[in-house]
Amino acid sequence: MIILKKKKLENIVTENAKKTIKMQHEKFGKTIGINSCAGSSNLGQKSFFIAREIVKRIPNAFMRCPVGLYPEVEGPSQVIFYDDYQVTIDGCKGACLRKTLEKENIKIDLAYELDHESYMTEKKPGPDFDEKKMLEIADQVEKDILKLLRK
């Protein structure tokens, strides 16, 4: 098992990753990585929708791609290490996304599982989408992030 570590900015090979890290921190100071499940069930679709909604609302929040954590994908993996806060929005209690980030020793500040009883969502195959309910959950996630930023 290979565990990735944050590299010094000048040691990152992919120029786009370097540019992204530098630009986002110069512009916003602290950044928030919004990581969402895009799984095969309705809950993956919902978590991805919530993540997109959050980055529209919070200027220093950016969607990240945890697939970039594979060592073979050198550049994108480094961007996630530079975020000051990490949020995971998993579709279900399997929490694949949160577990993937934790395996790479990335500290999770806020974690959500959409099939938790407080969200009253059920995992089903195929599309099943209630935008109003997802916007309500996005409202709660946004409030939690803003509270985290005030600490």
C-alpha positions in Angstrom: 0.0 0.0 0.0 1.3 3.4 -1.0 0.4 6.3 1.3 0.7 9.7 -0.4 2.2 12.7 1.4 1.8 16.4 0.7 4.7 17.6 -1.4 6.2 21.0 -1.4 4.6 23.1 -4.1 7.7 23.3 -6.2 8.0 19.5 -6.2 4.6 18.9 -7.8 5.1 17.7 -11.3 1.7 18.7 -12.9 1.7 22.4 -13.6 -2.1 22.7 -13.5 -2.1 21.3 -10.0 0.5 23.9 -8.9 -1.3 26.7 -10.5 -4.7 25.7 -8.9 -3.2 25.4 -5.4 -1.4 28.8 -5.7 -4.3 30.7 -7.3 -6.9 29.4 -4.9 -4.9 30.2 -1.8 -3.8 33.6 -3.0 -7.4 34.5 -3.8 -9.2 32.9 -0.8 -6.6 32.2 1.9 -8.2 29.1 3.3 -9.8 26.5 1.0 -12.4 23.8 1.6 -12.3 20.5 -0.2 -15.8 19.3 -1.0 -15.6 15.6 -1.8 -18.7 13.7 -2.8 -19.7 10.2 -3.7 -20.8 9.7 -7.3 -21.9 6.1 -6.7 -24.1 3.9 -8.7 -27.3 4.4 -6.7 -29.6 7.3 -6.3 -27.7 8.5 -3.2 -24.5 9.0 -5.3 -26.4 11.2 -7.6 -27.8 13.1 -4.6 -24.5 13.6 -2.9 -22.9 14.9 -6.1 -25.8 17.4 -6.5 -25.3 18.6 -2.9 -21.5 19.1 -3.5 -22.2 21.2 -6.6 -24.7 23.3 -4.7 -22.2 24.0 -1.9 -19.5 25.2 -4.2 -22.0 27.5 -5.9 -22.7 29.0 -2.4 -19.3 29.2 -0.7 -16.6 30.9 -2.8 -13.6 29.2 -1.2 -15.2 25.7 -1.5 -14.0 23.5 -4.3 -15.0 20.1 -5.5 -12.2 17.6 -5.4 -11.7 14.3 -7.1 -10.5 11.6 -4.7 -9.8 9.3 -7.6 -6.7 11.5 -8.0 -5.4 9.9 -4.8 -4.1 7.0 -6.8 -0.3 7.3 -7.1 -0.4 6.9 -10.8 -2.4 10.1 -11.1 0.3 12.4 -9.8 -0.9 15.9 -10.3 -4.5 16.1 -9.1 -3.8 14.1 -6.0 -1.8 16.9 -4.5 -4.5 19.6 -4.7 -6.6 17.9 -2.0 -3.6 17.9 0.4 -3.5 21.7 0.3 -7.1 22.3 1.4 -7.4 23.6 4.9 -10.7 21.8 5.6 -12.2 18.6 4.2 -15.9 17.7 3.8 -17.1 14.3 2.6 -20.6 13.7 1.4 -21.0 9.9 1.1 -24.2 8.4 -0.3 -24.4 5.6 2.2 -23.2 4.2 5.5 -20.4 2.3 3.5 -18.7 5.7 3.6 -16.2 4.7 0.8 -15.2 8.3 0.2 -14.5 9.2 3.9 -12.6 5.9 4.3 -10.5 6.6 1.1 -9.4 10.0 2.4 -8.7 8.7 5.9 -6.6 5.9 4.4 -4.4 8.6 2.9 -4.2 10.4 6.4 -6.4 13.3 5.3 -8.3 14.8 8.2 -12.0 15.0 7.7 -13.6 18.0 9.3 -17.2 17.3 8.4 -18.7 14.0 7.1 -22.1 13.1 5.9 -23.9 9.9 4.9 -27.1 10.5 3.1 -28.7 7.3 4.2 -28.4 8.4 7.9 -31.9 8.4 9.5 -31.8 12.2 10.0 -31.9 12.7 6.2 -34.7 10.3 5.6 -33.2 9.1 2.3 -33.2 5.5 1.1 -30.7 3.8 -1.1 -32.2 2.6 -4.4 -30.8 1.5 -7.8 -31.4 4.0 -10.6 -32.6 7.6 -10.5 -34.7 8.8 -7.6 -34.3 12.4 -7.0 -36.1 15.0 -4.8 -34.3 18.3 -5.5 -36.2 20.1 -2.8 -35.0 17.6 -0.2 -31.4 17.8 -1.5 -31.5 21.6 -1.3 -32.6 21.3 2.4 -29.6 19.0 3.1 -27.3 21.4 1.2 -28.6 24.2 3.5 -27.6 22.2 6.6 -24.2 21.3 5.1 -23.6 25.0 4.3 -24.5 26.0 7.8 -22.1 23.4 9.2 -19.3 24.7 7.0 -19.9 28.3 7.9 -19.8 27.3 11.6 -16.6 25.5 11.0 -15.0 28.5 9.4 -15.9 30.7 12.3 -14.0 28.6 14.8 
